[in-house]
Amino acid sequence: MHYRHILDSFKPLDPPAETREHLPENGNAINLALNENSLGCSPLVTQALMKALISTSRYPSMFCDELRVKLINQYDLKSQNIVFGSGIFEILSLISAVFIGEEDEVIIPAPSFGWYNLVTRLNGGRIIPVPLKPYTIDLDAVLDAITPATRLIWLCNPHNPMGTILSSGALQSFLAKVPANIAVVFDEAYREYAVAPDVADGIELVREFENLIVLRTFSKAYGLAGLRIGFAVTGAEIASLLHKVKIPPNVNQLAQVAALAALDDTAFLTQSVSLVRQGLQDYYAVCDELGLGYIPSFANFLMIDVERDGDEAASVFLDAGIKLRSGREVGLASWIRVTIGTAQENQRVFAVLRQLAAERTA
């Protein structure tokens, strides 16, 4: 099998030539390209990790037993509904291994999170792209794309990279029309940031739709990206299949301890979400001031039309010690994507945006 076409399907979020080490050495470089939590993690997590270091000679719980019980109580689930993974990346790979075979059709809104494409191709699947309308998943078009060969549908909410959301009613109506033999993955990596009435909540619908697989992570709002832990919520039959292909144990001890502590600190979660919501409002105000277009976001990042080549704009930001993403890679050639940072970090971005705007009007 030749893998050249697969390698072209996903651009890493942190290419070797542009890693943190390659940011300008000005002492205050910041990375706003990976949608990390700018506040770090909860102090309770730090304390729990320090205590847990003495037990690293022991194997971790294969099924994350303590964390499983906590999530069962929090979301009113059953034990057999949850599958843990080393971040959402691993869970996507597990899902693909179970559901995708050679020439199976897989529907993916385009653009979307690049890893969906890669794991589909790695398992021999055929990608059926469905364009957004204009920046939101077009559920009607997704339904129209279903054929007898369709095996899987990848969705994310809030959408990555656009930051838009689907309503609860729209998702429920959509799922009712999808044939039961097609798995629907609903990736909610940024769900905690989606403060809006009637925003879809996949976990609430798992009991009704057995072909639904909902993904959550501790990497974003909880600030545990470096520890790699996420989970899927789905029906018992699908969960059993995912457990059969996962590596035992796949989530390390420190990650399990950190996740438990993170769930206890609701104040930190509230602070993290509030920081992002306020940051977004500040971005909107600056973009409006400068006449720059943007896509209102319900995640911890924002797409901005800087009205010049996105790659060139990203390079200007990099020279200023700020790493962010060019929109060119997702088909928005004059756009950039930036993670919402602290107030001080955001002000540095605003300064460069004003610089770019001044050059545009000069």
Buried (B, 14 or more C-beta within 10 A) or exposed (E): EEEEEBEEBBEEEEEEEBEEEBBEEEEEBBBBBBBBBBBEBBEBBEEBBEEBEEEEEEEBBBBBEEBBEBBBEEBEBEEBBBBBBBBBBBBBBBBBBBBBEEEBBBBBBBBBBBBBBBBBBBBEBBBBEBEBEEBBBBBBBBBEBBEEEBBBBBBBBBBBBBBBBBBBEBBBEBBEEBEEEBBBBBBBBBBBBBEEEEBBBBBBBBBEBBBBBBBBBBBBBBBBBEBBBBBBBBBEEBBEBBBEEBEEBBBBBBBBBBBBBBBBBEEBBEEBBEBBBEBBEBBBEBBEEBEBEBBBBBBBBBBBBBBBBBEEBBEBBBEBBBBBBBBBBBEBBBBBBBBBBEEEBBEBBBEBBEEBBEEEEE
